[in-house]
Amino acid sequence: MKPRLIHSAVFGVLLTCVAASTPALSDPLPAPSTPLRDYLGVGVLQVDVPSGSANGSEGLSLVMPMRQAYVAPDRILLEMVVLGQNQVALATRDSERTWNTLSNYIVVRSFRNLDPNAPSPIPTARMSMAAIGRAIRDSDAGKLLPEENLDELKKKLQARSDELTARRDKMKSEDTVDGIRKKNELAAEHSQVRDDLAQIEVRRKYPCLVVEFTNKEIAPVLLAKGLMRPGALPLIEKGKTTIWMTRAEGLPVKIVTTGNDGKNAIYGCFFDVQINGGLKAEQLNIRAPEGTRLLNVIVDLRNRNWEDQMERDTATVTSRLEKEQERAVRDRATQQLNNGKQKKR
């Protein structure tokens, strides 16, 4: 399979799940006491959508290491490992650059006729925790949970981690289909528990508000803000979402969304984050090798079907380059063959 940017299918699911982090609160959240100037976060995003959950889909189960860097007002760098491929994206208010580290081109999308008062249409910008935080603070319904006791929570998480370790050890020799499925479920939960333990110190350094809401109630808010696609609600409508957001800066550092079965459909967590550390906009760049081609796509938002058109135009320019590269390889091979024949003469 040719290296490519996994954009529509995977990022559609990610935007659906991350969108569920946009609650509406009956009691407004306290206003941040410190402006969010920049952040650098390292963590993980886990997506687990069961098969048959929507339109007979085959389901999706992914664990994706991620890194986000942000500089106000609108520069966001997102790095993720998706299906074994490193995806890097850089967005500003009116442009997005995406690069698969196995490819030799960067797709540059320039967005025209933007509405300055509307949410960003750029997928990378919408996945920014800064954007999610702003959407949370702009909402007006939901539930604010009691303040956490981090010491007690750490003890519970450690106990659960020890329990999961013991259960996984007992199941090492299981090789039935059901046994393998159960081992995978235990491994996924154990991974999340370990990440939760690692994040305790993050929440100690940056005290958090904890917000909870039902997914179905906030669907209109998500749709209005462009953070959720219309067909996504059946995946999560019976579940809930919990968000941990720093009190001072209003930055979400953990998001957990449950699906209709009560299990985690999305788990996003920064287990290492630096907020307002003095990051500069020029430090956020796609560090592609010298000579990497730039493929330009113009996205006109006046087109009602601009998303479909953007995908078609992207496919056209990437296909054109791949064919050009294939011809170059054939030409070099033919030239080498001809040179070999001439030497024999």
Helices and strands as residue ranges (DSSP letters): H 8-19, E 38-49, E 60-71, E 75-82, E 85-91, E 95-100, E 105-112, H 123-126, H 129-137, E 143-144, H 150-170, H 177-205, E 208-214, H 219-224, G 230-232, H 233-236, E 240-246, E 252-258, E 264-275, G 281-283, E 293-300, H 306-344
